[in-house]
Amino acid sequence: MSFFYWCFVLALVSLISVIFIVICLLVFIQYFKRLFHKNKIINSKTLKVGIFHPYCNAGGGGERVLWVALELLQKRYPKAEFYIYTGDIHVTPVEILQNVKKTMNIDIEDTIKFVYLTKRAWIEAVKYPYFTLLGQAFGSMILGFEALKKCTPDIMLDTIGLTFAMLIFKYLGGCKTGSYIHYPIITKEMTKRVSNREATYNNRRVIARSPFLTFGKLIYYRYFGMLYSFAGRFSDITMVNSTFTLEHLSLLWNTAVHLVYPPCDVDQFKKIEKSIEKPEEFRILSLAQFRPEKDHVLQLESLYEFRSIVPEEIFENTTLVLIGSCRNKDDEERVKDLKDLSKHLSLENNVEFKVNISFDDLLQELKNAFIGIHTMRDEHFGISVVEQMAAGLIVIAHRSGGPLLDIIETCEGSRLGFLAVYPHEYAFYLRYIIEAEKNEIHAIQERAKSSVDRFNTKKFQEEFLRAVDPLFRI
């Protein structure tokens, strides 16, 4: 038989296989659409509200949004049933709520129900050494599917930013959907760093060194951005936490979004009494989860640079305190690496690590600290920056993202803090703050404290309810 005959047979078999797969997929989709719809009808006596947050016990700024929003919704809609979808399968509901009270000082009514998800590993970056964004997007849909199978709510709110799960909740589950986006999955800054061939946490050195691989990754980013935009259409109501996120999502999704600043407990932190005198010991406080993008390495490098530009007696009385939570073993390993780096730089006597501390201990640390430091590049907002300013710390943050666009004004006469990028800049501002006159420091503190009221919990509650109320009009 001729070569063309076998080519025809192969093409025909391939076409039949594709048609068969498409038919099976359509049958699968229709089956589960009907199943989830049936489940909603059977349990339609009360309004069921799901909150999708697989890391609800992590204790970070994103989790604060979750718990403040839940506390607010419980009061606003007392007859509704609330479900938290979490992957913290080794923690009991009682322990989760106790941790919320301990670390955030938030009381949640124990009438809520927890839906435990066993497939959270599908959204872990470590599972996808290559094409991480695409892998996590696919994983979020798997996790969303598991959530619907266990409990199909009338309304599903995503408070962590797993946008691709919205496709599952809206199309398969028939849920009304709402999203609170903390940061865009992909940004023009990420694309720019790849284009400039910078080696960073989202661009491996081997890719940065290769023009061919860089070109391929730029194409990958472009098409992933299109998929991200498509998935975003399945969110009926979309909220963002900062101007930085607003600008990127408006560009990527080409849709209207609500700017709702996250709830910062500024009233609680403003109660901290601090002396107007300069302290004898200069404690520099870092408040951030131990994740790679928070760039704690830059803080250690800045302290190393600081040592070279101040007298030894000042450095001996300077301590960098790194406070944050660890979500998993990777974060714990990251803390260990940071401790090793501090020893390598001979800074171990001037650095303290405080992991997963209580809210009361945090208040004490804020009272003792003089300077706040934040080093994440393109931080989407920066709740910890606001909290430190409210507590009276003089803050140095990265000159990008939320700190630049929303939080810190640096014009003389209206200065609220300082912005830096490189270790030597951070070191320069550390020295400047320590050597500055008492009156100048006090003026910055007072202006900063007054400025953070626009980020308080009450403001968040008003804006959040204004955004989500349409979802509850059933």
Buried (B, 14 or more C-beta within 10 A) or exposed (E): EEEEEEEEEEEEEEEEEEEEEEEEEEEEEEEBBEBBBEBBEEBEEEBBBBBBBBBBBBBBBBBBBBBBBBBBBBEBBEEBBBBBBBBBEEBEBEEBBEBBBBBBBBEBEEEBEBBBBEBBEBBBBEEBEEEBBBBBBBBBBBBBBBBBBBBBBBBBBBBBBBBBBBBBBBEBBBBBBBBBBBBBBBBBBBBEBBBEBEEBEBBBEEBBEBEEBBEEBEEBBEEBBEBBBEBBBBBBBBBBBBBBBBBBBEEBBEEEBBBBBBBBBBEBBBEBEBEEEBEEEBBBBBBBBBBBBBBBBBBBBBBBBBBEEBEEEBBEBBBBBBBBBBBEEBBEEBBEEBBEBBEEBEBEEBBBBBEBBEBEBBBEBBBBBBBBBBBBBBBBBBBBBBBBBBBBBBBBBBBBBBBBBBBBEEEEEEBBBBBBEEBBBBBBBBBEBBEBEEEEBBBBBEBBBEBBBEBBBEBBBEBBBEBBEEBBEE
